[in-house]
Structure formats: C-alpha cells, structure tokens
Amino acid sequence: MTTLSISDLSHSAELDRNEMSAVRGGTLFLPSYSEYSTSLKFDTQQAIGQTQNVFNANGNNAAFVTDIDSKVKPVQKANNSNTINVFGGVPV
C-alpha cells in the first residue's frame, strides 16, 4: 500500500482558486441517484392555432358554360413535440 504525505502545507491553510486547481490526485466519488429523494414536477404547455379559409369562385357570372372543373386540395399540418431531459438524459 502506498502512503501519501503532504508536508509542505499546514493543516489550517486555506487555498485560493489557483492553488486548489493545482492540487492533483485523490478519488472521485459519485453518489448514486437512488440515495436521494427527488420530487420533480414539470408543467409543459403547447398550443397550435390554425385557421384556413378557402374560397373557390369558379364559373361565377358565366352563363351557359359547361365542363368547368375546380380542384381545390387545401392541406394544413401541425406538430407539437416536447422533450425534458432529467439528469443528462439518464432514465429515471
């Protein structure tokens, strides 16, 4: 087993930002999410409002006219999508 001693710092020394960033070594402890009680509430609202008025005035004021064709195919499309990423995309 390896022993690490730091002898050039006193135990009560406070390090500033630059001195702390120069410290290397140690271990990284990441707690699991199951250790915490988390209550998350998300209230998302989405709305799409569409209006379409189609007028087809074909053959108005035309007397004795035959074979008048009128083809009107109006289309409206809408889509709502909502994504909430919790904990960087980790499923909860």
C-alpha positions, 0 to 999 in steps of 0.5 A, spaced: 500 500 500 502 506 498 502 512 503 501 519 501 504 525 505 503 532 504 508 536 508 509 542 505 502 545 507 499 546 514 493 543 516 489 550 517 491 553 510 486 555 506 487 555 498 485 560 493 482 558 486 489 557 483 492 553 488 486 548 489 486 547 481 493 545 482 492 540 487 492 533 483 490 526 485 485 523 490 478 519 488 472 521 485 466 519 488 459 519 485 453 518 489 448 514 486 441 517 484 437 512 488 440 515 495 436 521 494 429 523 494 427 527 488 420 530 487 420 533 480 414 536 477 414 539 470 408 543 467 409 543 459 404 547 455 403 547 447 398 550 443 397 550 435 392 555 432 390 554 425 385 557 421 384 556 413 379 559 409 378 557 402 374 560 397 373 557 390 369 562 385 369 558 379 364 559 373 361 565 377 357 570 372 358 565 366 352 563 363 351 557 359 358 554 360 359 547 361 365 542 363 368 547 368 372 543 373 375 546 380 380 542 384 381 545 390 386 540 395 387 545 401 392 541 406 394 544 413 399 540 418 401 541 425 406 538 430 407 539 437 413 535 440 416 536 447 422 533 450 425 534 458 431 531 459 432 529 467 439 528 469 443 528 462 438 524 459 439 518 464 432 514 465 429 515 471 
